[in-house]
Structure formats: C-alpha cells, structure tokens
Amino acid sequence: MNTVWLGIGANIGDRSSFIEAAIESLGGFLDNLISAPYYLTAPRDFLDQPDFLNTTVRGRTLLSPLELLDRIHIIEADGGRNRNDSPEKGPRTIDIDILLYDKLCRTYAGNNDSLLTIPHRSMHERLFVLRPLLDLDPELDDPRDGIPWRIKASHLSGQRVKLYRR
C-alpha cells in the first residue's frame, strides 16, 4: 500500500458540502482516510474570485498515481467541475490535487504539458496546502530535498490562511 496526501479546495456554492462529498467519494478507494482541519484562504494567481475552503487528506492505496488521478477527475466531474469550461486557477466547485505519493518524485508527461508532477509542483509556495498537510504530519519532509515541510511553511508570509473548522 502507498500513502498519498491530497489537497482539496472549493470556492463556489456550499464549499463544505462539496469537500465533504469529495472526501466521502475518496473513501471508496483510499484506506485509512483522515482529513485535516479546513482553512479559509484567499485566492492566489487568479484573484478575482471568492475565498477558498481548503483541507488535506491522507490515505493508503494500491492505485498507481495515474489511476488515482483518473479517479480524482471523476470525483471532480461528479462535483460539478468542468475543466474545459473554466479559466485555469479560476473558481471551482471542487479541486483535488495529488500532493505527495509516498516519497515519489516524478513527472508524468501529457500531450502538451506535464500531466502530473509529484510532489505537486507548487505546494512549497502555498501555505494553504502546507498548513493542513502539517496538521496531519508535522514531521513530514519534502522528498525532493529532505527539508521538512514545516521549515518551508515558516518562510511563507503574506498569505491569508485562517482556521475555519477542526
């Protein structure tokens, strides 16, 4: 079994319900699923949109990274997300990212771009990812360089990330 950490966010409609439905669906194929507290966070990159609700989950799976990604895309579609009909990094009902997959460091190539990069290529820049990740596993290290995520998180400032619900 492989341990995976997934980032989950939503900023349209009933954000909590969308996240809870996604976690319930993930429980169908991830064992020992546990969720971090929820955080209210300011949008990044595409700023003209509502605040996000974010969390991280940890689970165990026999699925490969690409099989896991396929299942995640189904959950997102079932939650009303249409990847082809919304701006990149724009508002969404549900967004699920593979953050970590054991200690794997790999990029899977797609048609015109990388399809999947593990660890998630920008998680080290996002406090809204690292704070709930550290709630689950405070001693976790970045598999790329061995530096603890808590140290990387301590260098991030100016990002509004507020505890929403435990």
Secondary structure, DSSP 4 states (H G I P E B T S, - for coil): -EEEEEEEEE-SSSHHHHHHHHHHHHTTT-EEEEEPPEEEE---SS-SSPPEEEEEEEEEESS-HHHHHHHHHHHHHHTT--TTSS-TT---S-EEEEEEETT--EEEE-SSSEEEEES-TTGGG-HHHHHHHHHH-TT-B-TTT--BHHHHHHT--S--EEEEE-
